[in-house]
Amino acid sequence: MRLTLLLLALPAAAVASAASAQESPWTWSGQATVVSDYRDRGYTLSDEKPALQGELTLIHESGFYGGVWGSTIDDYGIGPDGDGARVELTLYAGWYGTVRGWDVDVGVWDNRYPDGTDVDYVEFPVQIGRSIGPAAWTLGVIYAPSQTGLGDQDNTYLWTRFDYAPTTWPVSVSATVGHENGSFAPDGKIDWKLAAERDFGPATLGLAWVDSDTEDSAVVLSVGVGF
């Protein structure tokens, strides 16, 4: 579960890569990030400890893309032998483009946990968004059908995000609210996040306050480098 990280990062990656290599219909982008706590949809997946994350995306000029994203995590899916997954990997593919003035992203995520027991699962993210000047609004849903990795239940995560990034500001800010129901939140769960980011050339420094109605809040620091 990566919240909306992949979906929100893709448009910027597509624009940057297309501008740097117009000769080929295929371009790629990547990023390496260190976070003080891997929080996804309000949950801590690293037991409130730092995590190392990385992403690599291949993008076609038509809008189709594919890639892999990964993060270190706390033990997950511990089996009878006592071993569990220490890494979360997501193989993803989809299409991003503009439909009648709306930014649209439709994809599929294959979430894998090496050494974990019966915890791999697939989910389908969809988002639409629109920008007006320095402001952008996005609405998305991530649906996972019933499968073994979710205990034979389905899961739905509905979220919305507002971004504001004036060129005269040294930072960009965002606010995200999500609601989850299903395998990961049988009784329903609401989470929210306020964040600020600043670019320093290829590096990005982020600070976020993450909270939910099921876990304690946390302040998360992130440092990422794109390539």
C-alpha positions in Angstrom: 0.0 0.0 0.0 1.7 3.1 -1.2 -1.2 5.5 -0.8 -1.3 7.6 -3.9 2.5 8.1 -4.3 2.8 6.4 -7.7 -0.3 8.1 -9.2 0.7 11.6 -8.1 4.3 11.3 -9.2 3.6 10.1 -12.7 2.4 13.3 -14.4 5.5 15.2 -13.3 7.8 12.3 -14.3 6.1 12.1 -17.8 6.6 15.8 -18.5 10.2 15.9 -17.3 11.2 12.8 -19.2 9.5 13.8 -22.4 11.2 17.2 -22.4 14.6 15.6 -22.0 14.4 12.9 -24.7 12.1 13.7 -27.5 13.8 11.5 -30.1 12.5 8.2 -28.7 8.8 7.4 -27.9 10.0 5.8 -24.7 11.5 7.6 -21.7 12.1 6.7 -18.1 12.4 8.3 -14.7 13.4 7.1 -11.2 13.7 8.3 -7.6 15.4 7.1 -4.4 13.9 8.3 -1.1 14.6 8.0 2.6 11.6 8.5 5.0 11.6 8.7 8.7 8.5 6.5 8.9 6.8 4.7 6.0 3.2 5.7 6.4 0.6 4.6 3.9 -3.1 5.5 4.3 -2.4 6.5 7.9 -0.8 3.1 8.8 2.9 2.7 9.7 4.4 -0.1 7.6 7.9 0.3 9.0 7.0 0.2 12.7 7.6 3.9 13.0 11.2 3.4 11.8 13.0 4.9 8.8 12.6 3.2 5.4 14.4 3.3 2.1 12.3 3.5 -1.0 12.9 3.5 -4.7 11.0 3.7 -8.0 11.7 3.3 -11.7 9.1 4.0 -14.4 9.2 3.5 -18.2 6.8 5.9 -20.1 5.6 5.8 -23.7 4.6 9.0 -25.5 1.1 7.6 -25.9 0.6 7.8 -22.1 1.1 4.1 -21.3 3.6 3.3 -18.6 5.0 0.6 -16.4 7.5 0.2 -13.6 8.4 -1.0 -10.2 8.3 0.6 -6.8 9.7 -0.8 -3.5 10.2 0.0 0.2 11.7 -1.6 3.2 9.0 -2.5 5.8 8.6 -4.2 9.2 8.0 -7.9 9.2 4.8 -8.7 7.3 3.1 -11.9 6.5 5.0 -14.0 9.0 4.5 -17.7 8.3 4.8 -20.9 10.5 8.5 -20.8 10.1 8.7 -17.4 11.7 9.9 -15.6 8.5 8.2 -12.6 7.1 8.6 -10.0 4.3 11.0 -7.1 5.0 10.4 -5.5 1.5 7.3 -4.4 -0.3 7.4 -4.4 -4.1 4.8 -3.1 -6.5 4.8 -3.9 -10.2 2.6 -1.5 -11.9 1.2 -0.5 -15.4 -1.4 1.9 -16.7 -2.3 4.8 -18.9 -2.1 8.6 -18.1 -3.6 11.3 -20.3 -6.1 14.1 -20.6 -9.8 13.5 -21.3 -12.0 16.6 -21.9 -9.7 18.8 -19.8 -9.4 16.2 -17.0 -6.2 14.4 -16.1 -7.0 10.7 -15.9 -4.8 7.8 -14.7 -6.0 4.2 -14.8 -3.7 1.3 -13.7 -3.1 -2.0 -12.0 -0.8 -2.6 -9.1 0.6 -6.1 -8.3 1.8 -5.8 -4.6 4.3 -8.5 -3.6 6.0 -9.3 -0.3 9.0 -11.6 -0.8 9.2 -14.2 2.0 5.7 -13.2 3.2 3.0 -15.9 3.5 -0.3 -15.5 1.5 -0.1 -11.7 1.5 0.5 -10.8 -2.2 -2.5 -9.0 -3.8 -3.6 -7.0 -6.8 -5.5 -3.7 -6.8 -6.8 -1.3 -9.4 -6.2 2.5 -9.0 -8.2 5.2 -10.9 -7.8 8.9 -10.5 -9.1 12.1 -12.1 -7.8 15.6 -11.5 -7.8 19.2 -12.7 -5.4 22.1 -12.4 -6.3 25.8 -12.2 -3.2 28.0 -12.1 -1.0 26.9 -9.1 -3.9 24.8 -7.6 -4.8 21.2 -8.4 -7.5 19.0 -7.2 -7.5 15.2 -7.5 -10.0 12.4 -6.7 -9.2 8.8 -6.7 -10.2 5.3 -5.8 -8.1 2.2 -5.3 -10.1 -1.1 -5.4 -8.8 -4.6 -4.5 -11.1 -7.5 -5.3 -11.5 -10.4 -2.9 -8.4 -12.6 -3.0 -6.2 -14.8 -0.9 -3.7 -12.1 0.1 -6.6 -10.0 1.6 -8.2 -12.9 3.5 -10.7 -13.5 0.8 -12.2 -10.0 1.2 -12.2 -7.0 -1.0 -10.9 -3.5 -0.1 -11.8 0.0 -1.2 -9.8 3.2 -0.6 -11.4 6.5 -1.7 -9.2 9.7 -1.4 -9.0 13.3 -2.5 -6.1 15.7 -2.5 -5.6 19.4 -3.0 -2.2 20.8 -4.1 -1.1 24.4 -4.1 2.3 25.4 -5.6 2.6 29.1 -6.5 5.8 30.0 -8.3 6.5 32.7 -5.8 6.5 30.3 -2.8 9.6 28.4 -1.8 7.5 25.3 -1.0 4.5 23.5 -2.4 1.7 22.3 0.0 -0.9 19.6 -0.1 -3.8 18.2 1.9 -5.1 14.6 1.6 -8.1 12.9 3.1 -9.0 9.2 2.6 -11.6 6.7 3.6 -10.9 2.9 3.6 -13.2 0.0 4.1 -12.7 -3.7 3.6 -9.9 -6.1 4.4 -7.5 -3.5 5.7 -10.2 -1.6 7.6 -13.2 -3.9 8.5 -14.9 -1.2 10.6 -14.0 1.6 8.2 -11.2 4.1 8.6 -10.5 7.8 7.9 -7.0 9.2 7.4 -5.6 12.6 6.5 -2.3 14.2 5.8 -0.9 17.8 5.5 2.4 18.1 3.7 5.0 20.6 2.4 7.8 20.0 -0.1 10.7 22.0 -1.4 12.9 21.2 -4.4 16.6 21.6 -4.3 17.6 20.8 -7.9 17.4 17.0 -8.2 16.6 16.6 -4.5 13.3 17.1 -2.7 12.8 17.7 1.0 9.4 16.9 2.4 7.7 17.3 5.8 4.2 15.8 6.5 1.8 15.3 9.4 -0.1 12.0 9.0 -3.0 10.9 11.2 -6.0 8.6 11.2 -8.8 7.5 13.5 -7.1 4.2 14.1 -3.4 5.0 14.7 -1.4 7.7 16.5 -0.3 10.7 14.4 3.2 11.1 13.1 5.5 13.8 11.6 7.3 12.3 8.6 10.5 13.7 7.1 11.5 12.6 3.6 14.5 13.2 1.4 14.3 12.1 -2.3 16.6 12.3 -5.2 15.4 12.0 -8.8 17.4 10.5 -11.7 
